[in-house]
Every structure is written in C-alpha cells, then in structure tokens.
Amino acid sequence: MPKILLIEDQPQMRQNVALILELNGFEVAVAENGLEGVAKARTCRPDLILCDVMMPDLDGYGVLHLLRKEDSMRALPFIFLTAKGEKQEQRTGMNLGADDYLTKPCSEADLLSAIHVRLRRNRDISHQATVSARPDFRSAAPLESLGLTPREAEVLLWVAQGKGNAETASILGTSEATVRKHLEHIYPKLGIEGRGAASLIAIERLSKTSPG
C-alpha cells in the first residue's frame, strides 16, 4: 500500500484530501505545517508527498528545497497542491524539483491521476537505474554531452521526468510549438524516433553522472 504524506495547514482541506486518499487505498500521514512535514518526511518515508504552497513559518517551496538537498529524498515524487495557479508559481515549483502542480480545488479524478502517474514514473525509473546510480534531475547540463544545445537539454530533462509538451512549455516559459520544434531536433540527434526512447537515453546519461 503506497504511503502518501499530506502537508496542508487548512484543517478542512487536509481532512477532505486525506479521506479521498484513504478511500482509494493509500496509507496517509498528515502534517499541519511545513516544519512538521519535513520532520515527518524523514521519519515515515512516504512514497509521495502532497504539499500546500502557502503556509506560515516554512512554505511549500522551503519544504521542497530542504528535502531535495537530502540524497534519500531527491527522487521522491512531490506534488504541490495549492490555490495559486499562475504560470510563474508553477514554474517556480517545477524549477525547484516538483513533479506536478495541482490547483485547489482539484477534482478527485485529477488528484488520483496525478498521484498514480508520478508513482508509476518513479517505479519505472527505479527499474531502469540501480540504487547506486539513480538519475539526477537537478541539472540539464549532462545532457548537452549528447550533442544537444542547452535549451534542447532543458527540454529533454523535463521530458525524461514524464512532462508533456504543455507542462514543459509552462516550466520553461515558452510555447508548445517551440517545445515540439526542439523535440524535432532532439530525436535525430539521438538517433531515435520518440519520447520514450529519448527519456531512456536521458535517464541513462543522468544516472551515469549522478553522485549516487
């Protein structure tokens, strides 16, 4: 049974989301603020974290920043759950290493879909890389050694993390058309024809350069 840590300072929202998760077969741990959330993440070892952004003392960005500094938490799926939905807010979270960004109130279907996608993606990565050589998604620079430009490397970095064209465009502050154009250049440079193969190549390269 996957364990989810829910970090949310609003009691009613915390209760509602926790109930949805429990009814759908997840084990749920909850934290009322960012500081408590960081402490619980270290002790309960969740499979995924759902975290509000706007919280007193330590906001969601601070939580993510602290956890991503720890090797054991670097690849942990992390989804922001917040009332803010502006593109800049989304880009901030994604650039810090978040895996997804859901705007409250989100539907039960959207919430569960995001969770299942990220858990499945994390399992796939675990199968593709050994424990001592997990992919390090913190920088796109190693992907430039594949013959890519810095911008192409950034696009591939997000594609390898399971992002679609729209998500990648939002994170990088560009258009979907531009992302598609970069992919059209990336595929022949890598000698492949699609996203799946490109992702595997990127993960392999990022695993080789990972400090472990």
N, C-alpha and C positions, 0 to 999 in steps of 0.2 A: 504493500500500500504506500504510494508516494506521500511524502510529508511536505506540507506547504507551511511556510512561515508568513503570516499576515501581519504587517506593521501598519497600523491605522489608528489615528488619535481620536476619530469620531466614533463614539460608542455604538450608535445605531448602524452605521456603515460597517463597522467591524463585526458586529453581530450578524448582520444580513449576509455578508460575504462568507463568513466562517460557516454559517448554516448551509449555504449553497454548496460549499466545498465538501462539507461532511456528508451531505445527502448524495453527493456524487462520488463517494468512495475514497475521499482523501483524508489523511490524518492531518489535523490542523493545529498549529501552535500560533498563539497571538501575542502581540506586543503593542502597548499603548502609546509608545513614542520611539523616536529613533535610537536613543541611547539603549533602551531596553531591547530594541530589535537587534542591535549589533551584538549585545551580550547573548541573546537567545540564539542568534545565528551560529555563534561559536560553540554553544553547548548542545543544541538539539540537532545540529547538522541536517538542515532541511534539504529536500531535493529541488526546491524552487522557492523564491521569495516574491511576494506581492507587497509593494511598499507605496504608501502615500508620499507625495512630494512635500506639501506644505504642512510642516509640523514644528512645534516650538522646540527650542534648545538645539536639536540636531535634525535638519530636514532630510528628505529622501536622498538628495544629492550627496549630502555628507555621509549618510549610511552607505551608499554605493561606493563612494570614494574610499572609505575605511575598509570595506570588505574586499574590494578589488586589489588592495595592497597585500592581502594575505594569499599565499600560494594555494591554500586549500579552498579558497572562495573565488579564485579568479575565473573559473569556468562555470560557477553556479548560476543557473538561469535566474534572471532578475527582471521583473516586470513592474513598471511604475503604474500605479492606479491613482489617478488624480483628477480634480475638477478642471485643471488647466489643459487646454487643448491647442494652444497656439503652436505654430511650427517651430518657433525659436525654443520654446520649452521642450518640445520633443527632441530637437537636435541636441540640446544641452544634455538631456538624459542619455541619448544614444551615444554621444561622443564620450561620455564618462564610462560607457561599457554596459548600459542597459540592453536587454534583449527585446523588449517591447514596451509599449506605452499605451495604456487604455484610459480613455476619458470617462470619468464618472458623470452621470450614472451609465454604466455599460450593461448590456443585456447579459443574461446568464449564458446564452449561446456564445457570445463573443468572448466572455471571460473564460469559459471552459475550452473553447477552441484555441485561444492564445496559450493557455497552460499546456494543453496536450501537444501543440506544435513545438513548444520550447522543450518539454520533457523528451519528446521523441528526437528532436535535434541533438540534445545533449547525449542521449543514448547512442545515436549514430556516430557522433564524434568520439565517444568513448570506445566504440568498437573499431574505429579507424586508426586510433592512436594508442600507443601503450601509455601506461600510467606515468612513466618517466619521460614521455615525450608528447605531452598534450599540446595542442595548438595554442599559441599565444596571440590573441586577437588585439593586443594593445596597440600595435603599430602596423601600418601597411608597408613600411619600408622594406622588409624582407621580400615582399612580392615583386619589387622592382627588379630583383635579380632574375626574374622570369622573362625579362625583356620588355616590361611594361613601363609606361610613364607613371609619374607619381599619382596623377589623377586616376589612371586606369587601375593602379594598385589599390587605391582607396575604394573604388567601385567593387573590385574583386573581394576585398576584405569583408565588405558587408554582404555580398552575395554568398560568400562562404559561411556566413552566420545565418543563412536562411532568409535574408531580406529580399522582398520583391522589388521591382523597379520603382514603384511609388514610394516605398519606405526608404530605399536607398537615395532617391532624389530628395526627399524631405530632409534626411540626415545631412546630406552634402550640400543642401541649399541650391539645387539645380532642378532641371526638368526631367520628366520621364524620358522624353525624346533624347536628351543628352546622355542619360544612363544607357539607353538602348544603343546609341551610337558608340559609346565606349565599349560595350559588350561585343559589338560587331567587330571592333578592332582587337579585343582581347582573345576571342576564340581562335582566330587563325594564328595569332602569335603563340598560343599554347598548343596548337595543332589538334584542337578538339572542336566539337560542334554544339555543345550545350552547357547549361548552368551546372548540371550535376557533375560532369567531368571537370569543369573549371573549379568547382568547390573542392573536389577531391585533391586536385593538384595544389590548390591554395592551402588546404589543411595540412597536406604533407610538407610543404615548404615551411609553414609556420610552426609545425611540430619539430622539424629539424633545427630550427633556430631558437626554440623555446628553452628557457633555462631549466625547465622541468618542474 
